[in-house]
């Protein structure tokens, strides 16, 4: 028997956080679907905060397309400072 890698069963999608409550986030994907998500362990370990309106990368299992894990928060581009 061969074992199947868990990495093959994941889909990475981009989305925007539209709501958050006690570590559970509602994320609107770029294709218009809304899923629930939670932070990945490394994001919790490094205390990375995710706020409403942030653009995130979500890892979704092919078995349950309604839940995901936030694996990255995109950096916002800083506006140029006026002198």
Phi, psi and omega per residue, in radians:
X1 nan 2.377 3.079
X2 -1.772 2.508 3.122
X3 -1.625 2.456 -3.130
X4 -1.648 2.344 -3.138
X5 -1.262 2.464 3.103
X6 -1.216 -0.420 -3.128
X7 -1.122 -0.512 -3.112
X8 -1.267 -0.325 -3.050
X9 -1.682 0.268 -3.074
X10 -2.031 2.547 3.049
X11 -2.106 2.293 3.117
X12 -1.789 2.156 -3.109
X13 -2.238 2.744 3.065
X14 -1.716 2.589 3.119
X15 -2.814 3.109 -3.126
X16 -2.205 2.325 -3.137
X17 -1.285 2.175 -3.127
X18 -1.937 -0.262 3.138
X19 -2.811 2.600 3.063
X20 -2.520 2.508 3.134
X21 -2.743 1.967 3.057
X22 0.915 0.799 3.067
X23 1.496 -0.021 3.076
X24 -1.901 2.274 -3.061
X25 -2.063 2.492 2.960
X26 -1.731 2.228 -3.027
X27 -2.160 2.231 3.039
X28 -1.656 2.058 -3.125
X29 -1.335 2.893 -3.117
X30 -1.143 -0.385 3.126
X31 -1.543 0.045 3.054
X32 1.744 -0.267 3.125
X33 -1.269 2.615 3.095
X34 -1.986 2.206 -3.141
X35 -2.195 2.911 3.014
X36 -1.764 2.570 -3.112
X37 -2.545 2.864 3.076
X38 -2.364 2.924 -3.132
X39 -1.367 2.571 3.045
X40 -1.307 2.852 -3.098
X41 -1.068 -0.686 -3.138
X42 -1.176 -0.607 3.107
X43 -1.201 -0.644 3.058
X44 -1.167 -0.738 -3.089
X45 -1.095 -0.693 -3.126
X46 -1.607 0.121 3.067
X47 0.956 0.790 3.082
X48 -1.448 2.189 -3.089
X49 -1.659 2.474 3.098
X50 -2.111 2.216 -3.111
X51 -1.989 2.880 3.072
X52 -1.085 2.305 -3.128
X53 1.747 -0.205 3.135
X54 -1.264 2.534 3.034
X55 -1.574 2.252 -3.051
X56 -2.319 2.800 2.968
X57 -1.802 2.307 -3.069
X58 -2.100 2.332 3.075
X59 -1.717 2.091 -3.070
X60 -2.051 2.376 3.095
X61 -1.343 2.573 3.095
X62 -1.263 -0.274 -3.123
X63 -1.485 -0.505 3.128
X64 -2.400 1.749 -3.054
X65 -1.483 0.065 3.141
X66 -1.729 -0.119 -3.138
X67 -2.240 2.597 -3.138
X68 -2.616 3.045 3.118
X69 -2.177 2.205 3.133
X70 -1.330 2.078 -3.088
X71 -1.876 -0.260 -3.129
X72 -2.776 2.433 2.989
X73 -1.805 2.201 -3.114
X74 -1.257 2.465 3.098
X75 -1.312 2.370 3.099
X76 -1.425 2.432 3.129
X77 -1.284 2.264 -3.133
X78 -1.352 2.382 3.101
X79 -1.319 2.554 -3.138
X80 -1.124 2.433 -3.130
X81 -1.423 2.432 3.100
X82 -1.591 2.426 3.138
X83 -1.716 nan nan
